[in-house]
């Protein structure tokens, strides 16, 4: 895992070993943190409202 990027050599090595190696770079780490709510805070919530057509029947 790195907050930066992996060198081509590191990527080639991870691809060449028989065991599964997942390289988590800064972009992937950020996405995972946001998706799972780790180290994040909700700043604003937006409500999207639509008409409930069943209400008028």
Backbone atoms as SQL, in Angstrom:
CREATE TABLE atoms (id INTEGER PRIMARY KEY, chain TEXT, resi INTEGER, resn TEXT, atom TEXT, x REAL, y REAL, z REAL);
INSERT INTO atoms VALUES
  (1, 'A', 1, 'UNK', 'N', 0.847, -1.164, 0.000),
  (2, 'A', 1, 'UNK', 'CA', 0.000, 0.000, 0.000),
  (3, 'A', 1, 'UNK', 'C', 0.896, 1.232, 0.000),
  (4, 'A', 2, 'UNK', 'N', 0.470, 2.221, -0.771),
  (5, 'A', 2, 'UNK', 'CA', 1.181, 3.491, -0.809),
  (6, 'A', 2, 'UNK', 'C', 0.181, 4.620, -1.029),
  (7, 'A', 3, 'UNK', 'N', 0.508, 5.797, -0.560),
  (8, 'A', 3, 'UNK', 'CA', -0.337, 6.957, -0.848),
  (9, 'A', 3, 'UNK', 'C', 0.045, 7.579, -2.181),
  (10, 'A', 4, 'UNK', 'N', 1.071, 7.057, -2.806),
  (11, 'A', 4, 'UNK', 'CA', 1.560, 7.563, -4.086),
  (12, 'A', 4, 'UNK', 'C', 1.181, 6.561, -5.174),
  (13, 'A', 5, 'UNK', 'N', 2.117, 6.252, -6.061),
  (14, 'A', 5, 'UNK', 'CA', 1.910, 5.244, -7.100),
  (15, 'A', 5, 'UNK', 'C', 3.032, 4.227, -7.027),
  (16, 'A', 6, 'UNK', 'N', 2.822, 3.080, -7.636),
  (17, 'A', 6, 'UNK', 'CA', 3.833, 2.034, -7.660),
  (18, 'A', 6, 'UNK', 'C', 4.684, 2.152, -8.921),
  (19, 'A', 7, 'UNK', 'N', 5.937, 1.789, -8.796),
  (20, 'A', 7, 'UNK', 'CA', 6.836, 1.800, -9.944),
  (21, 'A', 7, 'UNK', 'C', 6.434, 0.683, -10.901),
  (22, 'A', 8, 'UNK', 'N', 6.796, 0.809, -12.165),
  (23, 'A', 8, 'UNK', 'CA', 6.519, -0.282, -13.100),
  (24, 'A', 8, 'UNK', 'C', 7.135, -1.603, -12.632),
  (25, 'A', 9, 'UNK', 'N', 8.310, -1.534, -12.008),
  (26, 'A', 9, 'UNK', 'CA', 8.948, -2.753, -11.504),
  (27, 'A', 9, 'UNK', 'C', 8.124, -3.432, -10.427),
  (28, 'A', 10, 'UNK', 'N', 7.550, -2.654, -9.541),
  (29, 'A', 10, 'UNK', 'CA', 6.701, -3.216, -8.483),
  (30, 'A', 10, 'UNK', 'C', 5.446, -3.840, -9.084),
  (31, 'A', 11, 'UNK', 'N', 4.877, -3.190, -10.084),
  (32, 'A', 11, 'UNK', 'CA', 3.684, -3.729, -10.738),
  (33, 'A', 11, 'UNK', 'C', 4.008, -5.032, -11.466),
  (34, 'A', 12, 'UNK', 'N', 5.151, -5.072, -12.145),
  (35, 'A', 12, 'UNK', 'CA', 5.556, -6.289, -12.852),
  (36, 'A', 12, 'UNK', 'C', 5.793, -7.427, -11.877),
  (37, 'A', 13, 'UNK', 'N', 6.432, -7.129, -10.744),
  (38, 'A', 13, 'UNK', 'CA', 6.692, -8.163, -9.745),
  (39, 'A', 13, 'UNK', 'C', 5.378, -8.711, -9.192),
  (40, 'A', 14, 'UNK', 'N', 4.439, -7.833, -8.868),
  (41, 'A', 14, 'UNK', 'CA', 3.153, -8.276, -8.327),
  (42, 'A', 14, 'UNK', 'C', 2.411, -9.156, -9.330),
  (43, 'A', 15, 'UNK', 'N', 2.541, -8.848, -10.611),
  (44, 'A', 15, 'UNK', 'CA', 1.903, -9.651, -11.652),
  (45, 'A', 15, 'UNK', 'C', 2.596, -10.989, -11.864),
  (46, 'A', 16, 'UNK', 'N', 3.878, -11.085, -11.519),
  (47, 'A', 16, 'UNK', 'CA', 4.652, -12.284, -11.839),
  (48, 'A', 16, 'UNK', 'C', 4.617, -13.357, -10.754),
  (49, 'A', 17, 'UNK', 'N', 4.289, -13.011, -9.521),
  (50, 'A', 17, 'UNK', 'CA', 4.294, -14.014, -8.448),
  (51, 'A', 17, 'UNK', 'C', 3.017, -14.840, -8.494),
  (52, 'A', 18, 'UNK', 'N', 3.104, -16.077, -8.002),
  (53, 'A', 18, 'UNK', 'CA', 1.948, -16.968, -8.060),
  (54, 'A', 18, 'UNK', 'C', 0.856, -16.573, -7.068),
  (55, 'A', 19, 'UNK', 'N', 1.240, -16.048, -5.926),
  (56, 'A', 19, 'UNK', 'CA', 0.248, -15.606, -4.958),
  (57, 'A', 19, 'UNK', 'C', -0.400, -14.315, -5.442),
  (58, 'A', 20, 'UNK', 'N', -1.634, -14.101, -5.053),
  (59, 'A', 20, 'UNK', 'CA', -2.330, -12.877, -5.456),
  (60, 'A', 20, 'UNK', 'C', -1.814, -11.714, -4.621),
  (61, 'A', 21, 'UNK', 'N', -1.323, -10.695, -5.298),
  (62, 'A', 21, 'UNK', 'CA', -0.836, -9.489, -4.639),
  (63, 'A', 21, 'UNK', 'C', -1.655, -8.315, -5.170),
  (64, 'A', 22, 'UNK', 'N', -2.305, -7.597, -4.267),
  (65, 'A', 22, 'UNK', 'CA', -3.101, -6.435, -4.648),
  (66, 'A', 22, 'UNK', 'C', -2.322, -5.191, -4.256),
  (67, 'A', 23, 'UNK', 'N', -1.981, -4.382, -5.242),
  (68, 'A', 23, 'UNK', 'CA', -1.281, -3.131, -4.984),
  (69, 'A', 23, 'UNK', 'C', -2.325, -2.029, -4.813),
  (70, 'A', 24, 'UNK', 'N', -2.326, -1.404, -3.660),
  (71, 'A', 24, 'UNK', 'CA', -3.277, -0.332, -3.379),
  (72, 'A', 24, 'UNK', 'C', -2.517, 0.983, -3.401),
  (73, 'A', 25, 'UNK', 'N', -2.768, 1.770, -4.462),
  (74, 'A', 25, 'UNK', 'CA', -2.091, 3.064, -4.578),
  (75, 'A', 25, 'UNK', 'C', -2.970, 4.158, -3.977),
  (76, 'A', 26, 'UNK', 'N', -2.495, 5.376, -4.032),
  (77, 'A', 26, 'UNK', 'CA', -3.198, 6.493, -3.410),
  (78, 'A', 26, 'UNK', 'C', -4.609, 6.690, -3.924),
  (79, 'A', 27, 'UNK', 'N', -4.808, 6.573, -5.232),
  (80, 'A', 27, 'UNK', 'CA', -6.139, 6.776, -5.815),
  (81, 'A', 27, 'UNK', 'C', -7.106, 5.689, -5.354),
  (82, 'A', 28, 'UNK', 'N', -6.659, 4.443, -5.378),
  (83, 'A', 28, 'UNK', 'CA', -7.511, 3.340, -4.934),
  (84, 'A', 28, 'UNK', 'C', -7.783, 3.444, -3.434),
  (85, 'A', 29, 'UNK', 'N', -6.764, 3.794, -2.664),
  (86, 'A', 29, 'UNK', 'CA', -6.921, 3.954, -1.221),
  (87, 'A', 29, 'UNK', 'C', -7.954, 5.033, -0.907),
  (88, 'A', 30, 'UNK', 'N', -7.882, 6.150, -1.603),
  (89, 'A', 30, 'UNK', 'CA', -8.840, 7.233, -1.394),
  (90, 'A', 30, 'UNK', 'C', -10.259, 6.773, -1.708),
  (91, 'A', 31, 'UNK', 'N', -10.420, 6.084, -2.816),
  (92, 'A', 31, 'UNK', 'CA', -11.742, 5.574, -3.188),
  (93, 'A', 31, 'UNK', 'C', -12.299, 4.603, -2.165),
  (94, 'A', 32, 'UNK', 'N', -11.449, 3.712, -1.668),
  (95, 'A', 32, 'UNK', 'CA', -11.886, 2.752, -0.653),
  (96, 'A', 32, 'UNK', 'C', -12.261, 3.452, 0.646),
  (97, 'A', 33, 'UNK', 'N', -11.487, 4.460, 1.027),
  (98, 'A', 33, 'UNK', 'CA', -11.788, 5.202, 2.254),
  (99, 'A', 33, 'UNK', 'C', -13.140, 5.898, 2.152),
  (100, 'A', 34, 'UNK', 'N', -13.417, 6.507, 1.009),
  (101, 'A', 34, 'UNK', 'CA', -14.693, 7.195, 0.818),
  (102, 'A', 34, 'UNK', 'C', -15.835, 6.190, 0.793),
  (103, 'A', 35, 'UNK', 'N', -15.664, 5.098, 0.062),
  (104, 'A', 35, 'UNK', 'CA', -16.721, 4.095, -0.065),
  (105, 'A', 35, 'UNK', 'C', -17.094, 3.496, 1.285),
  (106, 'A', 36, 'UNK', 'N', -16.101, 3.261, 2.136),
  (107, 'A', 36, 'UNK', 'CA', -16.346, 2.593, 3.415),
  (108, 'A', 36, 'UNK', 'C', -16.409, 3.555, 4.599),
  (109, 'A', 37, 'UNK', 'N', -16.313, 4.852, 4.351),
  (110, 'A', 37, 'UNK', 'CA', -16.453, 5.845, 5.408),
  (111, 'A', 37, 'UNK', 'C', -15.337, 5.822, 6.431),
  (112, 'A', 38, 'UNK', 'N', -14.133, 5.492, 6.004),
  (113, 'A', 38, 'UNK', 'CA', -12.982, 5.436, 6.910),
  (114, 'A', 38, 'UNK', 'C', -12.203, 6.740, 6.793),
  (115, 'A', 39, 'UNK', 'N', -12.059, 7.443, 7.905),
  (116, 'A', 39, 'UNK', 'CA', -11.301, 8.693, 7.898),
  (117, 'A', 39, 'UNK', 'C', -11.981, 9.806, 7.131),
  (118, 'A', 40, 'UNK', 'N', -13.308, 9.749, 7.037),
  (119, 'A', 40, 'UNK', 'CA', -14.053, 10.756, 6.288),
  (120, 'A', 40, 'UNK', 'C', -15.140, 11.371, 7.161),
  (121, 'A', 41, 'UNK', 'N', -15.657, 12.505, 6.740),
  (122, 'A', 41, 'UNK', 'CA', -16.784, 13.169, 7.394),
  (123, 'A', 41, 'UNK', 'C', -17.756, 13.636, 6.326),
  (124, 'A', 42, 'UNK', 'N', -19.044, 13.522, 6.614),
  (125, 'A', 42, 'UNK', 'CA', -20.059, 14.036, 5.699),
  (126, 'A', 42, 'UNK', 'C', -20.171, 15.536, 5.921),
  (127, 'A', 43, 'UNK', 'N', -19.954, 16.317, 4.884),
  (128, 'A', 43, 'UNK', 'CA', -20.009, 17.771, 4.973),
  (129, 'A', 43, 'UNK', 'C', -21.395, 18.310, 4.659),
  (130, 'A', 44, 'UNK', 'N', -22.081, 17.671, 3.720),
  (131, 'A', 44, 'UNK', 'CA', -23.379, 18.176, 3.302),
  (132, 'A', 44, 'UNK', 'C', -24.196, 17.007, 2.755),
  (133, 'A', 45, 'UNK', 'N', -25.479, 16.998, 3.033),
  (134, 'A', 45, 'UNK', 'CA', -26.387, 16.005, 2.485),
  (135, 'A', 45, 'UNK', 'C', -27.412, 16.731, 1.633),
  (136, 'A', 46, 'UNK', 'N', -27.652, 16.218, 0.444),
  (137, 'A', 46, 'UNK', 'CA', -28.613, 16.823, -0.471),
  (138, 'A', 46, 'UNK', 'C', -29.819, 15.893, -0.568),
  (139, 'A', 47, 'UNK', 'N', -31.016, 16.422, -0.297),
  (140, 'A', 47, 'UNK', 'CA', -32.250, 15.651, -0.432),
  (141, 'A', 47, 'UNK', 'C', -32.826, 15.883, -1.818),
  (142, 'A', 48, 'UNK', 'N', -33.131, 14.807, -2.509),
  (143, 'A', 48, 'UNK', 'CA', -33.777, 14.884, -3.814),
  (144, 'A', 48, 'UNK', 'C', -35.216, 14.429, -3.607),
  (145, 'A', 49, 'UNK', 'N', -36.164, 15.314, -3.895),
  (146, 'A', 49, 'UNK', 'CA', -37.576, 15.066, -3.617),
  (147, 'A', 49, 'UNK', 'C', -38.311, 14.844, -4.928),
  (148, 'A', 50, 'UNK', 'N', -39.245, 13.893, -4.910),
  (149, 'A', 50, 'UNK', 'CA', -40.097, 13.681, -6.074),
  (150, 'A', 50, 'UNK', 'C', -41.541, 13.564, -5.593),
  (151, 'A', 51, 'UNK', 'N', -42.473, 13.783, -6.485),
  (152, 'A', 51, 'UNK', 'CA', -43.894, 13.703, -6.161),
  (153, 'A', 51, 'UNK', 'C', -44.283, 12.241, -5.969),
  (154, 'A', 52, 'UNK', 'N', -45.030, 11.960, -4.899),
  (155, 'A', 52, 'UNK', 'CA', -45.562, 10.622, -4.646),
  (156, 'A', 52, 'UNK', 'C', -46.932, 10.545, -5.307),
  (157, 'A', 53, 'UNK', 'N', -46.990, 10.007, -6.507),
  (158, 'A', 53, 'UNK', 'CA', -48.240, 9.969, -7.271),
  (159, 'A', 53, 'UNK', 'C', -49.304, 9.122, -6.586),
  (160, 'A', 54, 'UNK', 'N', -48.912, 8.111, -5.812),
  (161, 'A', 54, 'UNK', 'CA', -49.880, 7.279, -5.095),
  (162, 'A', 54, 'UNK', 'C', -50.626, 8.087, -4.033),
  (163, 'A', 55, 'UNK', 'N', -50.057, 9.129, -3.530),
  (164, 'A', 55, 'UNK', 'CA', -50.687, 9.974, -2.516),
  (165, 'A', 55, 'UNK', 'C', -51.983, 10.589, -3.033),
  (166, 'A', 56, 'UNK', 'N', -52.039, 10.873, -4.332),
  (167, 'A', 56, 'UNK', 'CA', -53.176, 11.570, -4.912),
  (168, 'A', 56, 'UNK', 'C', -54.243, 10.626, -5.463),
  (169, 'A', 57, 'UNK', 'N', -54.087, 9.343, -5.288),
  (170, 'A', 57, 'UNK', 'CA', -55.095, 8.390, -5.792),
  (171, 'A', 57, 'UNK', 'C', -56.124, 8.088, -4.745);
